[in-house]
Amino acid sequence: MPRTPSEYSVHLLLEGGHREEIRFATLQDFQQWYKTLVPKQDSSEFVNVPIKNIQGEYMVVRPSSIIAIRVEPLFSSSIERFEE
């Protein structure tokens, strides 16, 4: 039986070498956010980026400054879940 990720870590590589990590609970949450980014990919207009582990706060970024995106599934073992 395949393991199911507990969340997804999304790494944004920005112009100038800056990096930002954001997290999504499900792949569908990431895909929904990504759909808002794609139509504006050449835009210098700001879009909201959810900040990891801080609900209700956002970072803004210009879509044209995003060079690469890496999506990494994160798996929590049952031991890690009980320690939190």
LINTADA-V583915 format. One record per residue. N is the residue number from 0. PSI is psi in whole degrees, 0 to 359 (* if undefined). OMEGA is omega in whole degrees, -180 to 180 (none if undefined). BURIAL is # if it has 16 or more other ideal C-beta (glycine too) atoms within 10 Angstrom, else .. Layout:
N&PSI&OMEGA&BURIAL ; N&PSI&OMEGA&BURIAL
//
This chain:
0&127&-179&. ; 1&148&177&. ; 2&151&177&. ; 3&129&179&. ; 4&144&178&. ; 5&336&174&. ; 6&174&-180&# ; 7&130&177&# ; 8&125&-179&# ; 9&122&-178&# ; 10&123&178&. ; 11&128&173&# ; 12&120&-175&. ; 13&160&176&. ; 14&146&180&. ; 15&2&177&. ; 16&4&179&. ; 17&147&178&. ; 18&145&177&. ; 19&139&177&. ; 20&131&174&. ; 21&157&-177&# ; 22&145&178&# ; 23&142&-179&# ; 24&325&-179&. ; 25&161&176&. ; 26&326&179&. ; 27&324&176&. ; 28&316&178&. ; 29&314&-178&# ; 30&322&178&. ; 31&316&177&. ; 32&318&-178&# ; 33&324&179&. ; 34&331&177&. ; 35&338&-178&. ; 36&319&-173&# ; 37&313&-179&. ; 38&342&-178&. ; 39&19&-171&. ; 40&331&179&. ; 41&5&-175&. ; 42&149&173&. ; 43&11&176&. ; 44&140&-178&. ; 45&145&171&. ; 46&152&179&# ; 47&141&175&. ; 48&121&179&# ; 49&134&180&# ; 50&138&-178&. ; 51&138&174&. ; 52&10&178&. ; 53&95&-177&. ; 54&136&176&. ; 55&355&177&. ; 56&147&-176&. ; 57&152&170&. ; 58&150&174&. ; 59&145&-179&. ; 60&151&175&# ; 61&122&-178&. ; 62&327&-179&# ; 63&345&-180&. ; 64&356&178&. ; 65&118&-178&# ; 66&319&-177&. ; 67&155&177&. ; 68&130&176&. ; 69&129&179&. ; 70&125&-177&. ; 71&119&176&. ; 72&138&179&. ; 73&133&-179&. ; 74&131&176&. ; 75&131&176&. ; 76&164&180&. ; 77&330&179&. ; 78&315&180&. ; 79&322&-179&. ; 80&324&-178&. ; 81&340&-180&. ; 82&338&-176&. ; 83&*&none&.
//
